[in-house]
Amino acid sequence: MTRKNERSRPKTAKDPNIYPPDMNYKKVAAIAKFYDEQRDVDIFSEIEAAANNKRTVMIQVPRHLLPEILRLINKRRKSA
């Protein structure tokens, strides 16, 4: 006779990946799906737009490096 607690349940494997803050398997899978299903014309348009853009966005910068980054930006602006 088998008790409820003794029934074998299929074990789910733990995800071995380490994700950035606010990311998880579902979000990463959705992003991968988006790019996997993207049409070639859209891919090339995105690459071209990025190449023509003179600006970028820094998502995460260590706080202790921020003063040095701002100093370099200001130095570049003054010399331009």
Rosetta blueprint (number, residue, H / E / L):
1 M L
2 T L
3 R L
4 K H
5 N H
6 E H
7 R L
8 S L
9 R L
10 P L
11 K L
12 T L
13 A L
14 K L
15 D L
16 P L
17 N L
18 I L
19 Y L
20 P L
21 P L
22 D L
23 M L
24 N L
25 Y H
26 K H
27 K H
28 V H
29 A H
30 A H
31 I H
32 A H
33 K H
34 F H
35 Y H
36 D H
37 E L
38 Q L
39 R L
40 D H
41 V H
42 D H
43 I H
44 F H
45 S H
46 E H
47 I H
48 E H
49 A H
50 A H
51 A H
52 N H
53 N L
54 K L
55 R L
56 T L
57 V L
58 M L
59 I L
60 Q L
61 V L
62 P L
63 R H
64 H H
65 L H
66 L H
67 P H
68 E H
69 I H
70 L H
71 R H
72 L H
73 I H
74 N H
75 K H
76 R H
77 R H
78 K H
79 S H
80 A L
